Amino acid sequence: KNQVEQSPQSLIILEGKNCTLQCNYTVSPFSNLRWYKQDTGRGPVSLTIMTFSENTKSNGRYTATLDADTKQSSLHITASQLSDSASYICVVTYTGGFKTIFGAGTRLFVKA
Amino acid sequence: GAVVSQHPSRVICKSGTSVKIECRSLDFQATTMFWYRQFPKQSLMLMATSNEGSKATYEQGVEKDKFLINHASLTLSTLTVTSAHPEDSSFYICSARVAGRFNEKLFFGSGTQLSVL
């Protein structure tokens, strides 16, 4: 069964600290993996996209990694800011119809 | 990146009325658009896939007569919630797919918060 699991479900960190969010998937055949940031009441905004041949991708303070062998991805946020408070969603696309599966998301709270 | 415009951002309606939500790709043509529903603190749930010029494909459990989808042009898809009831209150989001050689990209609208009284 194709699934995308994210952990932790929620996370609280202090402003300025780093954090890492996890995404494990059992999707096959894999096409690409994306991380999105979703502010409350807004649509998701793309942070990174990686195909099977890419191990890491950065976007400012956001760095995503992908291990296609273990089917794991992580999103690392450096020097967190209050505006980083949001839900972070891992999305995996698999070929054969371009099906897309969304993870349940990790809700990040950054406190001053 | 590409821009997807979704309107309205918020709508409040009486039970039994119909509500139309528009999703436009502003600077690109989208042959495929997707409609999602999201309940508080939950992830997006795909409702249907909208293909330009053909009938939409609905996910299991989604009533096609309840949620009418029209994709009449390459830049516009609409979702109409017919005879809305309080249980239809939710956050609805659209996305447009841009297919590349090795991967596809999804660009999301800003969402529509529907409240049915």
HADDOCK unambig.tbl for C-alpha pairs under 7 A between the chains (distance, minus, plus):
assign (segid A and resid 31 and name CA) (segid B and resid 103 and name CA) 6.70 0.50 0.50
assign (segid A and resid 32 and name CA) (segid B and resid 103 and name CA) 6.54 0.50 0.50
assign (segid A and resid 42 and name CA) (segid B and resid 110 and name CA) 4.96 0.50 0.50
assign (segid A and resid 42 and name CA) (segid B and resid 111 and name CA) 5.72 0.50 0.50
assign (segid A and resid 43 and name CA) (segid B and resid 93 and name CA) 6.51 0.50 0.50
assign (segid A and resid 43 and name CA) (segid B and resid 108 and name CA) 5.81 0.50 0.50
assign (segid A and resid 43 and name CA) (segid B and resid 109 and name CA) 5.57 0.50 0.50
assign (segid A and resid 43 and name CA) (segid B and resid 110 and name CA) 4.11 0.50 0.50
assign (segid A and resid 43 and name CA) (segid B and resid 111 and name CA) 5.25 0.50 0.50
assign (segid A and resid 44 and name CA) (segid B and resid 108 and name CA) 6.05 0.50 0.50
assign (segid A and resid 45 and name CA) (segid B and resid 108 and name CA) 6.92 0.50 0.50
assign (segid A and resid 102 and name CA) (segid B and resid 44 and name CA) 6.85 0.50 0.50
assign (segid A and resid 103 and name CA) (segid B and resid 43 and name CA) 6.81 0.50 0.50
assign (segid A and resid 104 and name CA) (segid B and resid 42 and name CA) 6.29 0.50 0.50
assign (segid A and resid 104 and name CA) (segid B and resid 43 and name CA) 4.65 0.50 0.50
assign (segid A and resid 105 and name CA) (segid B and resid 43 and name CA) 6.25 0.50 0.50
